[in-house]
Amino acid sequence: MKPPSSIQTSEFRDKLAAHLSSRDSQSRSVSR
């Protein structure tokens, strides 16, 4: 089994990636 810390880290990275991708798409539409 994975330690809770690694599970939280993977979930955090997943949320962070989604946040960055959404922010990147917003900044692109704004720059246009």
mmCIF file as Biopython writes it, N, C-alpha, C and O atoms, coordinates in Angstrom:
data_model
#
loop_
_atom_site.group_PDB
_atom_site.id
_atom_site.type_symbol
_atom_site.label_atom_id
_atom_site.label_alt_id
_atom_site.label_comp_id
_atom_site.label_asym_id
_atom_site.label_entity_id
_atom_site.label_seq_id
_atom_site.pdbx_PDB_ins_code
_atom_site.Cartn_x
_atom_site.Cartn_y
_atom_site.Cartn_z
_atom_site.occupancy
_atom_site.B_iso_or_equiv
_atom_site.auth_seq_id
_atom_site.auth_asym_id
_atom_site.pdbx_PDB_model_num
ATOM 1   N N  . MET A ? 1  ? 0.845  -1.220 0.000   1.0 0.0 1  A 1 
ATOM 2   C CA . MET A ? 1  ? 0.000  0.000  0.000   1.0 0.0 1  A 1 
ATOM 3   C C  . MET A ? 1  ? 0.866  1.251  0.000   1.0 0.0 1  A 1 
ATOM 4   O O  . MET A ? 1  ? 1.955  1.275  0.573   1.0 0.0 1  A 1 
ATOM 5   N N  . LYS A ? 2  ? 0.361  2.280  -0.650  1.0 0.0 2  A 1 
ATOM 6   C CA . LYS A ? 2  ? 1.102  3.540  -0.653  1.0 0.0 2  A 1 
ATOM 7   C C  . LYS A ? 2  ? 0.845  4.306  0.647   1.0 0.0 2  A 1 
ATOM 8   O O  . LYS A ? 2  ? -0.256 4.234  1.192   1.0 0.0 2  A 1 
ATOM 9   N N  . PRO A ? 3  ? 1.818  5.020  1.137   1.0 0.0 3  A 1 
ATOM 10  C CA . PRO A ? 3  ? 1.615  5.837  2.341   1.0 0.0 3  A 1 
ATOM 11  C C  . PRO A ? 3  ? 0.642  6.973  2.037   1.0 0.0 3  A 1 
ATOM 12  O O  . PRO A ? 3  ? 0.592  7.444  0.901   1.0 0.0 3  A 1 
ATOM 13  N N  . PRO A ? 4  ? -0.127 7.421  3.020   1.0 0.0 4  A 1 
ATOM 14  C CA . PRO A ? 4  ? -1.115 8.497  2.797   1.0 0.0 4  A 1 
ATOM 15  C C  . PRO A ? 4  ? -0.473 9.734  2.170   1.0 0.0 4  A 1 
ATOM 16  O O  . PRO A ? 4  ? -1.109 10.434 1.382   1.0 0.0 4  A 1 
ATOM 17  N N  . SER A ? 5  ? 0.785  10.003 2.519   1.0 0.0 5  A 1 
ATOM 18  C CA . SER A ? 5  ? 1.435  11.209 1.990   1.0 0.0 5  A 1 
ATOM 19  C C  . SER A ? 5  ? 1.539  11.149 0.469   1.0 0.0 5  A 1 
ATOM 20  O O  . SER A ? 5  ? 1.317  12.151 -0.210  1.0 0.0 5  A 1 
ATOM 21  N N  . SER A ? 6  ? 1.876  9.973  -0.068  1.0 0.0 6  A 1 
ATOM 22  C CA . SER A ? 6  ? 2.027  9.862  -1.530  1.0 0.0 6  A 1 
ATOM 23  C C  . SER A ? 6  ? 0.669  9.991  -2.208  1.0 0.0 6  A 1 
ATOM 24  O O  . SER A ? 6  ? 0.569  10.551 -3.299  1.0 0.0 6  A 1 
ATOM 25  N N  . ILE A ? 7  ? -0.375 9.476  -1.566  1.0 0.0 7  A 1 
ATOM 26  C CA . ILE A ? 7  ? -1.723 9.587  -2.151  1.0 0.0 7  A 1 
ATOM 27  C C  . ILE A ? 7  ? -2.143 11.057 -2.175  1.0 0.0 7  A 1 
ATOM 28  O O  . ILE A ? 7  ? -2.669 11.541 -3.177  1.0 0.0 7  A 1 
ATOM 29  N N  . GLN A ? 8  ? -1.911 11.754 -1.080  1.0 0.0 8  A 1 
ATOM 30  C CA . GLN A ? 8  ? -2.276 13.170 -1.029  1.0 0.0 8  A 1 
ATOM 31  C C  . GLN A ? 8  ? -1.454 13.959 -2.043  1.0 0.0 8  A 1 
ATOM 32  O O  . GLN A ? 8  ? -1.959 14.893 -2.667  1.0 0.0 8  A 1 
ATOM 33  N N  . THR A ? 9  ? -0.192 13.582 -2.206  1.0 0.0 9  A 1 
ATOM 34  C CA . THR A ? 9  ? 0.667  14.294 -3.149  1.0 0.0 9  A 1 
ATOM 35  C C  . THR A ? 9  ? 0.161  14.118 -4.576  1.0 0.0 9  A 1 
ATOM 36  O O  . THR A ? 9  ? 0.104  15.082 -5.339  1.0 0.0 9  A 1 
ATOM 37  N N  . SER A ? 10 ? -0.207 12.892 -4.938  1.0 0.0 10 A 1 
ATOM 38  C CA . SER A ? 10 ? -0.695 12.649 -6.304  1.0 0.0 10 A 1 
ATOM 39  C C  . SER A ? 10 ? -2.000 13.397 -6.531  1.0 0.0 10 A 1 
ATOM 40  O O  . SER A ? 10 ? -2.219 13.961 -7.603  1.0 0.0 10 A 1 
ATOM 41  N N  . GLU A ? 11 ? -2.866 13.404 -5.525  1.0 0.0 11 A 1 
ATOM 42  C CA . GLU A ? 11 ? -4.147 14.120 -5.665  1.0 0.0 11 A 1 
ATOM 43  C C  . GLU A ? 11 ? -3.884 15.616 -5.784  1.0 0.0 11 A 1 
ATOM 44  O O  . GLU A ? 11 ? -4.532 16.307 -6.569  1.0 0.0 11 A 1 
ATOM 45  N N  . PHE A ? 12 ? -2.923 16.114 -4.995  1.0 0.0 12 A 1 
ATOM 46  C CA . PHE A ? 12 ? -2.582 17.531 -5.042  1.0 0.0 12 A 1 
ATOM 47  C C  . PHE A ? 12 ? -2.035 17.905 -6.419  1.0 0.0 12 A 1 
ATOM 48  O O  . PHE A ? 12 ? -2.395 18.940 -6.979  1.0 0.0 12 A 1 
ATOM 49  N N  . ARG A ? 13 ? -1.160 17.050 -6.960  1.0 0.0 13 A 1 
ATOM 50  C CA . ARG A ? 13 ? -0.588 17.331 -8.290  1.0 0.0 13 A 1 
ATOM 51  C C  . ARG A ? 13 ? -1.681 17.317 -9.345  1.0 0.0 13 A 1 
ATOM 52  O O  . ARG A ? 13 ? -1.645 18.104 -10.292 1.0 0.0 13 A 1 
ATOM 53  N N  . ASP A ? 14 ? -2.664 16.413 -9.183  1.0 0.0 14 A 1 
ATOM 54  C CA . ASP A ? 14 ? -3.750 16.337 -10.161 1.0 0.0 14 A 1 
ATOM 55  C C  . ASP A ? 14 ? -4.574 17.620 -10.126 1.0 0.0 14 A 1 
ATOM 56  O O  . ASP A ? 14 ? -4.927 18.170 -11.169 1.0 0.0 14 A 1 
ATOM 57  N N  . LYS A ? 15 ? -4.876 18.093 -8.915  1.0 0.0 15 A 1 
ATOM 58  C CA . LYS A ? 15 ? -5.651 19.333 -8.795  1.0 0.0 15 A 1 
ATOM 59  C C  . LYS A ? 15 ? -4.831 20.509 -9.309  1.0 0.0 15 A 1 
ATOM 60  O O  . LYS A ? 15 ? -5.358 21.402 -9.972  1.0 0.0 15 A 1 
ATOM 61  N N  . LEU A ? 16 ? -3.534 20.504 -8.997  1.0 0.0 16 A 1 
ATOM 62  C CA . LEU A ? 16 ? -2.673 21.597 -9.430  1.0 0.0 16 A 1 
ATOM 63  C C  . LEU A ? 16 ? -2.595 21.643 -10.952 1.0 0.0 16 A 1 
ATOM 64  O O  . LEU A ? 16 ? -2.654 22.721 -11.543 1.0 0.0 16 A 1 
ATOM 65  N N  . ALA A ? 17 ? -2.463 20.492 -11.583 1.0 0.0 17 A 1 
ATOM 66  C CA . ALA A ? 17 ? -2.396 20.438 -13.045 1.0 0.0 17 A 1 
ATOM 67  C C  . ALA A ? 17 ? -3.687 20.960 -13.654 1.0 0.0 17 A 1 
ATOM 68  O O  . ALA A ? 17 ? -3.659 21.703 -14.635 1.0 0.0 17 A 1 
ATOM 69  N N  . ALA A ? 18 ? -4.818 20.575 -13.078 1.0 0.0 18 A 1 
ATOM 70  C CA . ALA A ? 18 ? -6.107 21.036 -13.601 1.0 0.0 18 A 1 
ATOM 71  C C  . ALA A ? 18 ? -6.221 22.545 -13.425 1.0 0.0 18 A 1 
ATOM 72  O O  . ALA A ? 18 ? -6.730 23.238 -14.306 1.0 0.0 18 A 1 
ATOM 73  N N  . HIS A ? 19 ? -5.750 23.058 -12.291 1.0 0.0 19 A 1 
ATOM 74  C CA . HIS A ? 19 ? -5.820 24.498 -12.035 1.0 0.0 19 A 1 
ATOM 75  C C  . HIS A ? 19 ? -4.934 25.257 -13.018 1.0 0.0 19 A 1 
ATOM 76  O O  . HIS A ? 19 ? -5.340 26.284 -13.563 1.0 0.0 19 A 1 
ATOM 77  N N  . LEU A ? 20 ? -3.727 24.752 -13.241 1.0 0.0 20 A 1 
ATOM 78  C CA . LEU A ? 20 ? -2.810 25.426 -14.159 1.0 0.0 20 A 1 
ATOM 79  C C  . LEU A ? 20 ? -3.350 25.399 -15.584 1.0 0.0 20 A 1 
ATOM 80  O O  . LEU A ? 20 ? -3.262 26.399 -16.295 1.0 0.0 20 A 1 
ATOM 81  N N  . SER A ? 21 ? -3.904 24.272 -16.007 1.0 0.0 21 A 1 
ATOM 82  C CA . SER A ? 21 ? -4.420 24.166 -17.378 1.0 0.0 21 A 1 
ATOM 83  C C  . SER A ? 21 ? -5.595 25.117 -17.570 1.0 0.0 21 A 1 
ATOM 84  O O  . SER A ? 21 ? -5.702 25.767 -18.610 1.0 0.0 21 A 1 
ATOM 85  N N  . SER A ? 22 ? -6.479 25.203 -16.572 1.0 0.0 22 A 1 
ATOM 86  C CA . SER A ? 22 ? -7.646 26.083 -16.702 1.0 0.0 22 A 1 
ATOM 87  C C  . SER A ? 22 ? -7.189 27.539 -16.705 1.0 0.0 22 A 1 
ATOM 88  O O  . SER A ? 22 ? -7.714 28.357 -17.461 1.0 0.0 22 A 1 
ATOM 89  N N  . ARG A ? 23 ? -6.199 27.865 -15.850 1.0 0.0 23 A 1 
ATOM 90  C CA . ARG A ? 23 ? -5.713 29.239 -15.803 1.0 0.0 23 A 1 
ATOM 91  C C  . ARG A ? 23 ? -5.009 29.589 -17.111 1.0 0.0 23 A 1 
ATOM 92  O O  . ARG A ? 23 ? -5.124 30.712 -17.603 1.0 0.0 23 A 1 
ATOM 93  N N  . ASP A ? 24 ? -4.278 28.622 -17.671 1.0 0.0 24 A 1 
ATOM 94  C CA . ASP A ? 24 ? -3.563 28.870 -18.919 1.0 0.0 24 A 1 
ATOM 95  C C  . ASP A ? 24 ? -4.550 29.145 -20.050 1.0 0.0 24 A 1 
ATOM 96  O O  . ASP A ? 24 ? -4.332 30.045 -20.861 1.0 0.0 24 A 1 
ATOM 97  N N  . SER A ? 25 ? -5.629 28.376 -20.106 1.0 0.0 25 A 1 
ATOM 98  C CA . SER A ? 25 ? -6.619 28.574 -21.173 1.0 0.0 25 A 1 
ATOM 99  C C  . SER A ? 25 ? -7.291 29.933 -21.000 1.0 0.0 25 A 1 
ATOM 100 O O  . SER A ? 25 ? -7.580 30.608 -21.988 1.0 0.0 25 A 1 
ATOM 101 N N  . GLN A ? 26 ? -7.545 30.341 -19.757 1.0 0.0 26 A 1 
ATOM 102 C CA . GLN A ? 26 ? -8.176 31.642 -19.522 1.0 0.0 26 A 1 
ATOM 103 C C  . GLN A ? 26 ? -7.240 32.764 -19.958 1.0 0.0 26 A 1 
ATOM 104 O O  . GLN A ? 26 ? -7.671 33.714 -20.611 1.0 0.0 26 A 1 
ATOM 105 N N  . SER A ? 27 ? -5.956 32.658 -19.599 1.0 0.0 27 A 1 
ATOM 106 C CA . SER A ? 27 ? -5.002 33.703 -19.963 1.0 0.0 27 A 1 
ATOM 107 C C  . SER A ? 27 ? -4.874 33.793 -21.484 1.0 0.0 27 A 1 
ATOM 108 O O  . SER A ? 27 ? -4.702 34.886 -22.024 1.0 0.0 27 A 1 
ATOM 109 N N  . ARG A ? 28 ? -4.955 32.664 -22.174 1.0 0.0 28 A 1 
ATOM 110 C CA . ARG A ? 28 ? -4.862 32.689 -23.639 1.0 0.0 28 A 1 
ATOM 111 C C  . ARG A ? 28 ? -6.053 33.433 -24.228 1.0 0.0 28 A 1 
ATOM 112 O O  . ARG A ? 28 ? -5.886 34.253 -25.131 1.0 0.0 28 A 1 
ATOM 113 N N  . SER A ? 29 ? -7.261 33.152 -23.724 1.0 0.0 29 A 1 
ATOM 114 C CA . SER A ? 29 ? -8.450 33.811 -24.267 1.0 0.0 29 A 1 
ATOM 115 C C  . SER A ? 29 ? -8.393 35.305 -23.952 1.0 0.0 29 A 1 
ATOM 116 O O  . SER A ? 29 ? -8.861 36.122 -24.745 1.0 0.0 29 A 1 
ATOM 117 N N  . VAL A ? 30 ? -7.826 35.665 -22.806 1.0 0.0 30 A 1 
ATOM 118 C CA . VAL A ? 30 ? -7.730 37.080 -22.442 1.0 0.0 30 A 1 
ATOM 119 C C  . VAL A ? 30 ? -6.715 37.787 -23.330 1.0 0.0 30 A 1 
ATOM 120 O O  . VAL A ? 30 ? -6.944 38.916 -23.764 1.0 0.0 30 A 1 
ATOM 121 N N  . SER A ? 31 ? -5.583 37.119 -23.605 1.0 0.0 31 A 1 
ATOM 122 C CA . SER A ? 31 ? -4.546 37.747 -24.428 1.0 0.0 31 A 1 
ATOM 123 C C  . SER A ? 31 ? -5.083 38.025 -25.827 1.0 0.0 31 A 1 
ATOM 124 O O  . SER A ? 31 ? -4.655 38.977 -26.479 1.0 0.0 31 A 1 
ATOM 125 N N  . ARG A ? 32 ? -6.016 37.201 -26.291 1.0 0.0 32 A 1 
ATOM 126 C CA . ARG A ? 32 ? -6.622 37.469 -27.590 1.0 0.0 32 A 1 
ATOM 127 C C  . ARG A ? 32 ? -7.502 38.703 -27.477 1.0 0.0 32 A 1 
ATOM 128 O O  . ARG A ? 32 ? -8.116 39.115 -28.461 1.0 0.0 32 A 1 
#
